[in-house]
Amino acid sequence: MWAELRAIVSAIANDHIRGLLNAFLDDPDIAVRYQTAPAAKSIHHAFRSGLLEHVLSLLKLARLVGSHYVSIDVDLLTAGIVLHDIGKIYELSYDRGFSYSPEGQLLGHIAIGIRMIAEKLRAFPEFPVELRNLIEHMVLSHHGQLEFGSPKLPIFPEALLLHYLDDMDSKMECMRALIDKDPQAEGYFSTYSAALSRVALRKARYLESNPSGAAGPGAGFDSTDDTEAAGVAAGIISNNIHSTQGTASNISTPIPPGRAATPAPPNFKPAPAGNSIFGTKLQQALHDERK
């Protein structure tokens, strides 16, 4: 994954952006941490090398979306992607388990990232101030909303796109992890996720057990419903069988005027449908229809 990231950065056309990003990736301490750090403590990509996996996912999305929105500066977007979470390599502690470092608790990864950019830019006195402001704005605004920790709202296309791609990729990873969690657990649905504010459907399991879309376990029926339905079905089948085996008394014949019709005796014993209200009403309806 690291070689893939280096190749993407090396292909950047803008000399200023390529030089700045290589300054980060060439730094031995940053390189080791970037390849090891998780993207978060617990919410998304919360595993070793999760940050690198997340960044590569965003870079692939940027190529796809950037080709659709032709006004997007993909080099600028790439800079925002590579640097938006750079502060997490120092915000998080991940040698033994995941937790926050003292620096992370005091400053947070956005502030740390801005400081890291300032330190690296000291070696680039010719770096355009306007380009620096755009890159720093993307880092400051990538959470998208003030209440989510961004000091600024994204106010140009690449900054807004970075936010949405980052949000989408993190949520898709959250859902993947939620569905894959506790694979031995029964049922179609995961436990509740506070991060996503919902449960998730185990779609593969649901489709495998319901290939035709028929109702199955966990789809609103319990064992009592199944027992009652079986009893009703047995009664209907029995009714159909006996109605095809009727005698002459069951065949409709003209009734002479003045004579009352004599009802034919029942020709079958309905199958029991349990004590449910549904079963009792259906049996009554079948009986009334035969009168």
C-alpha positions in Angstrom: 0.0 0.0 0.0 2.8 2.4 0.8 4.4 1.9 -2.7 1.0 2.6 -4.2 0.7 5.9 -2.3 4.2 6.9 -3.3 3.4 6.2 -7.0 0.3 8.4 -6.8 2.2 11.3 -5.3 5.0 10.9 -7.8 2.5 11.3 -10.6 1.2 14.7 -9.4 1.7 17.4 -12.1 1.9 20.4 -9.7 5.5 20.7 -8.6 4.7 22.6 -5.4 2.1 20.0 -4.2 4.3 17.0 -5.2 7.3 18.5 -3.4 5.4 19.1 -0.2 3.8 15.7 -0.1 7.1 14.0 -0.8 8.7 16.0 2.1 6.1 14.3 4.4 6.5 10.8 2.9 10.3 11.0 2.9 10.4 11.8 6.6 11.4 8.5 8.3 9.4 9.0 11.5 6.3 10.1 9.5 6.7 7.3 7.0 6.8 4.6 9.8 3.8 6.1 11.6 1.8 6.7 8.5 2.1 3.0 7.5 1.1 1.8 11.0 -1.5 4.2 12.4 -5.2 3.4 12.5 -7.6 6.0 11.0 -9.5 6.2 14.3 -9.6 4.9 17.8 -12.8 2.9 17.4 -15.2 4.3 14.8 -13.8 3.6 11.3 -10.7 1.9 10.0 -9.8 1.2 13.6 -7.0 -1.2 12.9 -3.3 -1.0 12.2 -2.6 0.6 8.9 -6.2 1.7 8.8 -5.1 5.3 8.0 -3.2 4.2 4.9 -6.0 2.0 3.7 -8.5 4.9 4.2 -6.3 7.4 2.3 -5.8 5.0 -0.6 -9.5 4.4 -0.8 -10.1 8.2 -0.9 -7.4 8.6 -3.6 -9.2 6.0 -5.8 -12.5 7.7 -5.3 -10.9 11.1 -6.1 -9.8 9.8 -9.5 -13.3 8.5 -10.3 -15.1 11.6 -9.1 -12.5 14.0 -10.4 -13.0 12.7 -13.9 -16.7 13.4 -13.6 -16.5 16.9 -12.3 -14.0 18.4 -14.8 -13.6 21.6 -12.9 -12.0 19.7 -9.9 -8.2 20.2 -9.5 -7.3 16.6 -8.7 -3.8 17.5 -7.6 -5.2 19.9 -5.0 -7.7 17.2 -3.9 -4.9 14.7 -3.7 -3.0 17.0 -1.3 -6.1 17.4 0.9 -6.6 13.6 1.0 -3.0 12.8 1.9 -2.8 15.5 4.6 -6.3 15.7 6.0 -5.7 13.1 8.7 -1.9 13.4 8.9 -2.2 14.6 12.5 -3.6 11.2 13.6 -0.2 9.7 13.4 0.6 11.7 16.6 -2.9 12.1 18.0 -3.3 8.3 18.5 -1.3 5.9 20.5 -1.2 2.5 18.8 1.8 0.5 20.2 -0.4 -1.5 22.5 -4.0 -1.1 21.9 -5.5 2.2 20.6 -5.9 5.3 22.7 -5.2 9.0 22.6 -1.8 10.4 23.2 -1.4 13.4 25.5 -0.8 15.6 22.4 -4.0 14.2 20.9 -6.1 14.9 23.9 -4.7 18.5 24.2 -4.8 19.5 20.5 -6.6 16.9 18.3 -5.5 15.8 14.8 -6.6 18.9 12.9 -4.5 21.3 15.0 -1.6 18.8 14.9 -1.9 18.5 11.1 -1.8 22.3 10.6 1.3 22.5 12.7 3.0 19.7 10.7 2.2 21.5 7.4 3.7 24.7 8.8 6.9 22.9 9.8 7.4 21.3 6.4 6.7 24.5 4.5 9.7 26.1 6.1 11.8 24.2 3.6 9.7 25.7 0.7 10.0 29.5 0.8 8.7 29.8 -2.8 5.6 27.8 -2.0 2.6 30.0 -3.1 0.7 31.5 -0.2 -2.6 31.1 -1.9 -2.0 27.3 -2.5 -0.9 26.9 1.1 -4.2 28.6 2.3 -6.2 26.2 0.1 -4.5 23.1 1.5 -4.8 24.2 5.1 -8.4 25.1 4.6 -9.1 21.5 3.4 -7.5 20.1 6.5 -9.4 22.6 8.8 -12.8 21.9 7.1 -12.8 18.2 6.2 -15.2 17.3 9.0 -17.7 19.4 7.2 -19.6 21.0 10.1 -18.6 23.1 13.0 -20.3 20.8 15.5 -18.2 17.9 14.2 -14.9 19.6 15.1 -14.1 21.6 11.9 -13.1 25.2 12.7 -14.2 26.1 9.2 -16.9 25.0 6.8 -15.6 23.8 3.3 -16.1 26.8 0.9 -14.6 25.7 -2.4 -15.3 22.6 -4.5 -12.2 20.5 -3.6 -12.7 21.1 0.1 -16.4 20.1 -0.1 -15.7 17.1 -2.2 -13.0 16.0 0.3 -15.5 16.2 3.1 -18.1 14.1 1.3 -15.6 11.5 0.1 -14.1 11.2 3.6 -17.6 10.9 5.2 -18.8 8.3 2.7 -15.7 6.1 3.0 -15.7 6.2 6.8 -19.4 5.3 6.9 -19.1 2.5 4.4 -16.2 1.0 6.5 -18.4 1.4 9.7 -21.2 -0.5 8.0 -18.8 -3.2 6.7 -17.4 -3.7 10.2 -20.8 -3.7 11.8 -22.1 -6.4 9.4 -19.0 -8.6 9.8 -19.1 -8.3 13.6 -20.2 -11.4 15.5 -20.6 -13.6 12.5 -22.1 -16.4 14.6 -24.9 -14.2 15.9 -28.3 -15.2 14.7 -30.8 -13.1 12.7 -30.6 -10.8 9.8 -29.7 -7.6 11.7 -26.6 -6.4 13.5 -26.5 -4.8 16.9 -27.2 -1.1 17.1 -24.4 1.2 16.0 -24.2 4.6 17.8 -21.9 5.9 15.1 -24.4 5.2 12.3 -27.5 5.6 14.5 -29.0 2.4 13.1 -28.7 -1.4 12.8 -27.4 -3.0 9.6 -29.0 -5.7 7.5 -26.8 -8.8 6.9 -27.9 -8.8 3.3 -26.1 -12.0 2.1 -27.7 -14.0 4.9 -31.1 -12.5 4.2 -30.9 -13.3 0.5 -29.6 -16.8 1.0 -32.5 -17.7 3.2 -35.1 -15.9 1.1 -34.0 -16.4 -2.5 -37.5 -15.7 -3.9 -38.3 -12.9 -1.5 -40.6 -15.1 0.6 -41.0 -14.3 4.3 -38.6 -16.2 6.5 -37.2 -16.2 10.0 -36.9 -12.8 11.4 -39.3 -11.3 8.8 -42.2 -10.7 11.2 -43.5 -14.3 11.9 -42.9 -16.3 15.0 -43.3 -20.1 15.7 -46.9 -19.6 16.9 -47.8 -17.9 13.5 -46.2 -20.8 11.6 -48.2 -23.4 13.6 -51.5 -21.7 13.1 -50.8 -21.2 9.4 -50.0 -24.9 9.0 -53.3 -25.8 10.7 -55.3 -23.5 8.4 -53.5 -24.8 5.3 -54.4 -28.4 6.3 -58.0 -27.5 6.6 -58.1 -25.8 3.2 -56.3 -28.8 1.6 -58.8 -31.2 3.3 -61.7 -29.1 2.0 -60.4 -29.2 -1.6 -59.9 -33.0 -1.5 -63.4 -33.7 -0.2 -65.1 -31.3 -2.6 -63.6 -33.3 -5.6 -64.9 -36.5 -4.1 -68.6 -35.5 -3.6 -71.6 -37.9 -4.2 -74.8 -37.2 -6.2 -76.2 -35.4 -3.1 -73.4 -32.8 -3.5 -74.2 -32.1 -7.1 -76.5 -29.2 -7.7 -80.0 -30.4 -9.0 -83.2 -28.5 -9.7 -85.5 -28.3 -6.6 -89.2 -28.7 -7.3 -91.4 -25.7 -6.4 -92.7 -25.7 -2.9 -90.1 -28.0 -1.5 -87.5 -26.7 0.9 -83.9 -27.5 0.1 -82.4 -30.1 2.4 -78.8 -29.1 3.3 -76.3 -31.8 2.6 -74.5 -33.2 5.6 -70.9 -32.1 6.1 -68.6 -34.4 4.2 -65.3 -33.7 6.0 -64.0 -32.9 9.4 -62.0 -29.6 9.3 -58.4 -29.8 10.5 -57.8 -28.1 13.8 -56.4 -24.6 13.6 -55.4 -24.1 17.2 -57.0 -21.7 19.5 -56.0 -18.5 17.6 -58.6 -15.9 16.7 -57.4 -16.0 13.1 -57.8 -19.8 12.8 -61.3 -19.7 14.4 -62.5 -17.0 12.0 -61.2 -18.7 9.0 -62.9 -22.0 9.9 -66.2 -20.1 10.5 -65.9 -18.5 7.1 -65.3 -21.8 5.4 -68.3 -23.3 7.2 -70.6 -20.4 6.2 -69.5 -20.8 2.6 -70.6 -24.4 2.6 -74.1 -23.6 3.8 
